[in-house]
Amino acid sequence: MIWRTEITRGVCAALVVLGLDLTVLATRLSEGSGMPVAATADAKAVPMAAPTTTAPPPPTTTTLPPTTTTTLPPGPPWYDPARPFAWTVTPYQGLGVWIDVYDWTDEITGGSPRVGVDTIDQMADQGIQTIYVQTSHRRSASDVMEPDRLLPMIDRAHARGMHVVAWYLPMFEDPALDLQRLVAASNLPVDGLGVDIESLAIADPGERTRRLLDLSTQLRAAVGTKAISAITPDAVVQQVINPGFWPGFPWPEVGQMYDVVVPMAYWSVRGQPEWRSGARYVAENIDRVRAATGRPDVPVHVAGGIADGVTAEDLIGMVDAITSRGALGGSLYDWATSNPSQWELLRALRVL
């Protein structure tokens, strides 16, 4: 979900060889793998001849790790156990927007954040119902970055009738730190928590999967029955465009351990023309997530984008695919790259 780093000439050359769209990728690289999920996944593209929906393969099953008891650290100063937030799937309904630490923190932006309390009012005015906000980053020493900036934004969002879902990208290199930061985010006065599953820092996919499932098990033990979401690489990438991106991705277990699946359906960074369609890409992702998890009724919220590379036709198609398939809702990545006309088109996703 993170798309900001500088591209060296050597990397650019490599991307050209892989046939990727440098216009889109030049400023958006994933902190998890050193490349956006969508771009990395295109590295071994398998073209599709037919433009119709393709039946996904049957799901595979991985044995879940044993449930462990997690001892939580003392709550942070802003945590009030007397008024815990009851997390449900409601925040994932309707229209959402994403912001990351490159948008709102002083630390990562060098003191020039583009998102603050006043921006929250702009989001509300555009009809946005849920804000998905990144709470920390591997480059920061803080489990929750700049609470003095973050908490007023959360408060303003609630005052404007919006939900806030915190999210964090675990690297899987230090599982204890990953859990610590997710638990810290869960202690914020937010309405939900998402785990951004995209890091390829652990090269071996089997070990990466094992660490993902173990982290998910411990997180579930920490939050209890609260609704949490898995922000996943999109299913089209996993099953069609580049099956080697994360072989054996544990879709059934993810569908079992998380309450909502949020595929990162970023059609705008696809290299193949047949996949650069908001309507088709979103529809395929919803269908494939349901089939791969083995849960036709699994709650799905689609993250679409990237905002500065999508067309009006794409967004209309995204809305149609989400509504026709009965998904919970949809969102755009991200606020900083979007414009008011896009939010006007997406207002049809609002749940009143």
Backbone torsions as a table, in degrees:
resi	resn	phi	psi	omega
1	MET	NA	-4.2	-176.9
2	ILE	-107.1	133.0	-168.0
3	TRP	-137.1	34.3	-177.0
4	ARG	-129.8	108.8	162.9
5	THR	-157.8	162.9	179.7
6	GLU	-80.7	146.5	-179.9
7	ILE	-104.6	123.7	176.6
8	THR	-77.0	164.5	179.6
9	ARG	-61.6	-37.4	179.4
10	GLY	-62.1	-41.9	178.7
11	VAL	-66.4	-41.7	178.0
12	CYS	-56.5	-44.6	-179.8
13	ALA	-60.6	-42.6	179.3
14	ALA	-62.9	-40.1	-179.5
15	LEU	-66.0	-36.4	177.6
16	VAL	-61.9	-44.1	178.4
17	VAL	-58.3	-38.2	-178.8
18	LEU	-79.2	-4.7	176.2
19	GLY	77.2	29.7	-176.3
20	LEU	-92.1	161.2	-178.2
21	ASP	-85.1	97.8	-175.5
22	LEU	-69.4	-25.2	178.7
23	THR	-59.8	-42.2	-179.7
24	VAL	-78.6	-38.3	-170.6
25	LEU	-82.3	-13.6	-170.6
26	ALA	-56.7	-32.7	-176.9
27	THR	-117.9	6.8	-174.4
28	ARG	-132.4	95.8	177.6
29	LEU	-120.0	140.3	-178.4
30	SER	-72.3	132.4	176.0
31	GLU	-71.3	-17.5	-178.6
32	GLY	-76.1	-43.9	-173.6
33	SER	-119.7	-2.8	-175.3
34	GLY	85.2	3.5	-179.5
35	MET	-156.7	149.1	177.7
36	PRO	-58.3	146.8	176.9
37	VAL	-50.9	-48.2	-176.2
38	ALA	-63.3	-39.4	-177.3
39	ALA	-73.9	-46.7	178.5
40	THR	-56.7	-41.4	-176.2
41	ALA	-67.7	-22.5	-180.0
42	ASP	-78.9	-6.2	-171.1
43	ALA	-57.9	-32.9	179.8
44	LYS	-123.6	64.7	-172.6
45	ALA	-66.8	137.7	174.0
46	VAL	-112.9	103.2	-174.9
47	PRO	-64.3	148.9	178.2
48	MET	-107.2	127.1	-178.8
49	ALA	-78.8	-40.0	-174.9
50	ALA	-94.4	135.3	-179.7
51	PRO	-82.1	4.3	-178.5
52	THR	-88.7	165.9	180.0
53	THR	-62.9	132.9	-177.3
54	THR	-100.8	135.9	179.3
55	ALA	-69.3	126.8	179.6
56	PRO	-73.2	156.9	178.1
57	PRO	-70.7	160.3	178.4
58	PRO	-64.5	147.4	-178.6
59	PRO	-69.3	151.1	173.4
60	THR	-104.8	163.6	-175.8
61	THR	-124.3	134.4	175.9
62	THR	-116.1	137.0	179.5
63	THR	-65.6	126.8	-179.1
64	LEU	-71.4	145.3	175.6
65	PRO	-68.3	156.0	179.6
66	PRO	-64.1	146.0	177.8
67	THR	-67.9	133.3	179.5
68	THR	-116.6	156.9	177.2
69	THR	-90.6	125.7	-176.9
70	THR	-104.5	125.0	175.5
71	THR	-89.4	117.3	-176.3
72	LEU	-82.9	143.0	174.9
73	PRO	-71.7	164.7	176.6
74	PRO	-56.2	144.6	-178.7
75	GLY	-66.7	151.8	177.9
76	PRO	-70.2	171.1	-175.6
77	PRO	-58.2	-30.6	-176.2
78	TRP	-86.8	-3.8	-176.6
79	TYR	-84.4	125.6	179.7
80	ASP	-118.8	98.7	-177.2
81	PRO	-64.2	-15.8	-179.1
82	ALA	-76.1	-18.6	179.1
83	ARG	-133.4	63.5	-179.9
84	PRO	-67.6	147.6	177.4
85	PHE	-84.3	130.7	179.4
86	ALA	-86.6	107.0	-177.7
87	TRP	-83.3	129.9	174.9
88	THR	-131.8	-173.5	177.3
89	VAL	-82.8	-3.8	-176.8
90	THR	-55.4	-43.2	-179.5
91	PRO	-60.5	-19.9	-178.4
92	TYR	-87.9	-2.4	175.9
93	GLN	-83.7	149.4	174.6
94	GLY	81.1	-147.2	-169.5
95	LEU	-104.9	128.9	-179.4
96	GLY	-129.9	168.6	177.4
97	VAL	-140.7	152.6	-178.4
98	TRP	-111.2	140.0	169.4
99	ILE	-133.6	146.2	179.7
100	ASP	-123.7	-179.7	-175.3
101	VAL	-67.9	-15.3	175.2
102	TYR	-78.2	-8.3	178.3
103	ASP	-99.3	-41.9	-165.4
104	TRP	-116.4	-13.0	-176.2
105	THR	-94.3	148.8	171.4
106	ASP	-71.2	-39.7	-172.9
107	GLU	-60.2	-48.3	-174.9
108	ILE	-82.8	-29.0	-178.9
109	THR	-90.8	1.9	-177.9
110	GLY	68.4	31.5	178.0
111	GLY	85.7	13.2	-178.8
112	SER	-128.7	59.4	179.4
113	PRO	-68.7	146.0	179.5
114	ARG	-98.2	-8.0	-179.1
115	VAL	-122.0	129.0	177.5
116	GLY	-146.6	-165.0	-177.1
117	VAL	-58.9	-42.6	-179.3
118	ASP	-63.0	-32.7	179.6
119	THR	-65.3	-32.6	178.8
120	ILE	-59.7	-38.6	177.2
121	ASP	-63.2	-39.4	178.0
122	GLN	-62.9	-40.9	178.4
123	MET	-61.8	-45.1	179.0
124	ALA	-61.4	-40.9	-179.6
125	ASP	-65.0	-25.4	178.9
126	GLN	-84.6	0.0	177.9
127	GLY	91.0	6.9	-179.9
128	ILE	-69.3	137.6	-175.9
129	GLN	-108.1	-23.8	179.5
130	THR	-139.0	134.9	175.7
131	ILE	-107.2	125.6	176.1
132	TYR	-100.9	112.8	-171.7
133	VAL	-120.9	129.6	175.9
134	GLN	-74.3	132.3	-172.6
135	THR	-103.4	-16.4	176.6
136	SER	-158.5	179.2	-172.9
137	HIS	-153.1	149.3	-177.7
138	ARG	-61.7	-23.1	179.6
139	ARG	-80.7	-8.9	-176.9
140	SER	-101.7	149.2	176.4
141	ALA	-85.0	-6.9	-174.3
142	SER	-94.3	135.8	175.5
143	ASP	-67.8	-38.0	170.3
144	VAL	-126.9	119.7	-175.1
145	MET	-78.0	136.3	168.7
146	GLU	43.0	62.3	179.6
147	PRO	-59.8	-24.4	178.2
148	ASP	-67.1	-24.4	174.1
149	ARG	-92.6	-39.2	-173.4
150	LEU	-71.3	-45.7	-175.3
151	LEU	-61.3	-42.0	176.1
152	PRO	-62.4	-32.9	177.3
153	MET	-67.9	-41.5	177.5
154	ILE	-62.8	-44.0	179.5
155	ASP	-61.3	-42.0	-179.4
156	ARG	-66.2	-39.5	178.1
157	ALA	-60.6	-44.5	178.4
158	HIS	-65.2	-39.2	179.1
159	ALA	-63.6	-28.2	178.7
160	ARG	-92.4	9.8	175.8
161	GLY	81.0	18.0	-179.9
162	MET	-101.7	156.0	171.8
163	HIS	-91.6	158.6	174.5
164	VAL	-130.0	125.9	174.9
165	VAL	-114.0	121.1	177.0
166	ALA	-80.4	147.3	174.8
167	TRP	-142.8	154.6	-178.8
168	TYR	-147.0	145.5	180.0
169	LEU	-102.1	101.1	177.0
170	PRO	-73.9	139.5	-179.3
171	MET	-90.0	-16.2	-178.9
172	PHE	70.5	2.5	177.6
173	GLU	-79.9	-34.8	178.5
174	ASP	-128.4	85.0	-174.4
175	PRO	-57.4	-34.8	179.7
176	ALA	-64.7	-40.9	178.4
177	LEU	-67.7	-41.3	177.6
178	ASP	-56.6	-47.6	-179.4
179	LEU	-64.4	-42.2	-179.3
180	GLN	-58.5	-42.2	-177.4
181	ARG	-74.5	-34.3	176.1
182	LEU	-68.0	-41.2	177.8
183	VAL	-65.2	-40.5	177.6
184	ALA	-60.3	-41.6	177.6
185	ALA	-64.9	-36.0	-179.4
186	SER	-67.3	-22.3	-179.9
187	ASN	-83.0	-6.4	175.5
188	LEU	-71.5	159.2	178.0
189	PRO	-78.2	60.9	-177.2
190	VAL	-110.5	174.2	-174.9
191	ASP	-105.9	4.0	-179.9
192	GLY	176.4	171.2	-177.8
193	LEU	-141.2	133.3	177.2
194	GLY	-119.3	140.8	176.6
195	VAL	-104.5	115.1	-177.8
196	ASP	-82.0	103.8	-173.9
197	ILE	-98.8	97.2	179.3
198	GLU	-155.8	-10.6	-175.1
199	SER	-67.4	134.4	174.8
200	LEU	-108.8	21.9	-178.6
201	ALA	-60.4	-33.1	172.6
202	ILE	-89.4	110.6	-169.6
203	ALA	-67.4	-38.8	-176.8
204	ASP	-74.9	118.1	-175.6
205	PRO	-65.0	-31.8	177.9
206	GLY	-65.1	-44.3	178.7
207	GLU	-69.5	-37.4	177.2
208	ARG	-60.0	-44.7	178.3
209	THR	-63.4	-42.9	179.9
210	ARG	-59.8	-43.2	-179.3
211	ARG	-69.0	-37.1	176.4
212	LEU	-60.4	-47.9	-177.5
213	LEU	-67.4	-37.6	178.3
214	ASP	-66.7	-44.0	177.8
215	LEU	-61.6	-43.0	-179.2
216	SER	-63.4	-39.6	178.5
217	THR	-63.7	-44.4	-179.9
218	GLN	-68.8	-36.8	177.7
219	LEU	-65.0	-41.9	177.7
220	ARG	-60.7	-40.4	177.3
221	ALA	-63.4	-33.4	-178.0
222	ALA	-74.9	-38.1	-175.3
223	VAL	-97.6	-8.6	179.0
224	GLY	69.5	-132.4	-175.4
225	THR	-89.9	6.1	178.2
226	LYS	-61.5	144.3	-179.9
227	ALA	-72.6	126.4	176.7
228	ILE	-127.1	157.6	-175.6
229	SER	-121.5	148.4	174.0
230	ALA	-104.1	115.3	177.7
231	ILE	-91.5	102.7	-166.7
232	THR	-106.7	156.0	164.6
233	PRO	-57.8	147.9	-173.5
234	ASP	-73.1	153.1	-172.6
235	ALA	-71.9	-26.8	177.5
236	VAL	-64.0	-43.1	176.6
237	VAL	-61.2	-49.3	-174.2
238	GLN	-63.4	-33.9	-170.9
239	GLN	-105.9	-23.4	-173.4
240	VAL	-123.1	-57.7	-169.7
241	ILE	-72.1	-43.8	178.9
242	ASN	-151.0	81.5	179.4
243	PRO	-60.0	-18.2	179.1
244	GLY	-80.6	-2.1	-178.5
245	PHE	-62.5	-48.3	175.4
246	TRP	-146.4	79.9	-179.4
247	PRO	-57.8	137.2	178.5
248	GLY	72.5	25.4	179.3
249	PHE	-54.7	131.0	-169.6
250	PRO	-83.1	66.4	-178.0
251	TRP	-57.1	-46.5	-179.3
252	PRO	-60.3	-40.4	-179.5
253	GLU	-69.0	-39.9	176.8
254	VAL	-61.0	-43.5	178.7
255	GLY	-64.4	-27.0	179.2
256	GLN	-83.4	-37.3	-171.0
257	MET	-89.6	-20.2	-178.9
258	TYR	-115.3	152.6	-177.2
259	ASP	-86.4	-26.7	-179.4
260	VAL	-137.8	139.2	173.4
261	VAL	-106.9	129.3	-177.8
262	VAL	-120.7	88.0	179.5
263	PRO	-70.9	139.0	177.9
264	MET	-85.1	82.7	-173.1
265	ALA	-88.2	73.2	-175.5
266	TYR	-93.7	80.4	-178.0
267	TRP	-66.3	-23.4	-174.4
268	SER	-68.4	-17.3	179.8
269	VAL	-102.9	9.0	178.2
270	ARG	-72.7	140.0	179.3
271	GLY	-85.8	-21.1	-176.6
272	GLN	-93.0	127.8	-177.7
273	PRO	-55.9	-34.8	-176.7
274	GLU	-68.6	-14.5	179.6
275	TRP	-104.6	-2.1	-178.9
276	ARG	-88.6	56.8	179.7
277	SER	-136.9	119.7	179.9
278	GLY	-60.1	-40.1	-178.4
279	ALA	-63.5	-51.9	-176.2
280	ARG	-69.3	-42.2	-174.3
281	TYR	-66.2	-42.1	179.5
282	VAL	-67.9	-43.3	179.8
283	ALA	-61.0	-45.7	-179.9
284	GLU	-62.9	-39.5	-179.3
285	ASN	-64.5	-43.8	179.2
286	ILE	-62.2	-47.3	-179.0
287	ASP	-62.0	-44.2	-175.7
288	ARG	-72.1	-36.1	176.9
289	VAL	-62.7	-43.8	180.0
290	ARG	-63.5	-42.2	-179.7
291	ALA	-70.3	-42.4	-176.0
292	ALA	-69.1	-34.8	177.6
293	THR	-77.0	-16.1	-175.8
294	GLY	75.7	15.8	-178.5
295	ARG	-125.7	94.1	179.1
296	PRO	-59.4	-20.1	-178.6
297	ASP	-104.7	12.6	-177.4
298	VAL	-61.0	131.1	178.6
299	PRO	-65.6	128.3	-178.2
300	VAL	-125.9	132.5	170.0
301	HIS	-121.8	126.7	-174.3
302	VAL	-96.3	125.9	170.9
303	ALA	-95.0	114.7	-177.1
304	GLY	-107.6	167.4	177.8
305	GLY	145.0	-161.8	4.4
306	ILE	-80.6	145.6	-166.8
307	ALA	-56.2	-37.5	-176.0
308	ASP	-81.0	3.8	178.6
309	GLY	-122.5	10.9	-177.7
310	VAL	-106.6	157.5	179.7
311	THR	-107.0	167.9	175.9
312	ALA	-61.1	-39.7	178.3
313	GLU	-61.3	-40.1	177.7
314	ASP	-59.5	-45.8	-175.8
315	LEU	-69.1	-37.5	175.3
316	ILE	-62.8	-42.1	177.5
317	GLY	-65.2	-38.0	176.8
318	MET	-60.6	-46.9	179.1
319	VAL	-60.5	-45.1	-178.9
320	ASP	-61.9	-43.5	-178.6
321	ALA	-65.0	-41.9	-179.0
322	ILE	-66.6	-45.2	-176.8
323	THR	-72.3	-40.1	-177.6
324	SER	-68.4	-27.7	-179.1
325	ARG	-98.0	2.3	175.2
326	GLY	68.7	29.1	174.9
327	ALA	-71.5	161.8	-177.2
328	LEU	-63.3	-41.9	-175.8
329	GLY	174.8	-167.3	-179.0
330	GLY	-152.4	162.5	-177.9
331	SER	-145.8	167.1	-178.6
332	LEU	-121.3	133.9	174.8
333	TYR	-105.0	116.4	-3.6
334	ASP	-136.8	-174.1	-178.2
335	TRP	-60.9	-43.0	-173.4
336	ALA	-63.5	-25.1	-177.0
337	THR	-106.3	7.4	-176.7
338	SER	-98.3	173.8	175.9
339	ASN	-140.6	161.4	-174.6
340	PRO	-57.3	-35.5	-178.2
341	SER	-63.4	-31.8	178.4
342	GLN	-67.4	-41.5	-179.9
343	TRP	-68.3	-30.0	176.1
344	GLU	-63.5	-41.8	178.5
345	LEU	-67.4	-32.5	-176.6
346	LEU	-85.1	-6.2	-179.7
347	ARG	-58.0	-23.0	179.7
348	ALA	-63.3	-16.9	178.7
349	LEU	-81.7	-12.6	-176.6
350	ARG	-58.5	140.0	172.6
351	VAL	-103.8	121.5	-175.2
352	LEU	-95.7	NA	NA
